Amino acid sequence: ARLARTGSLATALYPIHVAVGRLLAEFGYANEQYRQPEKN
């Protein structure tokens, strides 16, 4: 049984996904994924 549609689930999990991404970035685990080279 589905508790929520895919869109609703994605919307609900998005803030958590962003928070986790920022948390990992704080520890330097997601630098390559979330941070681009500073060269413009």
Buried (B, 14 or more C-beta within 10 A) or exposed (E): EEEEEEEEEEEEEEEEEEEEBEEBBEEEEBEEEEEEEEEE
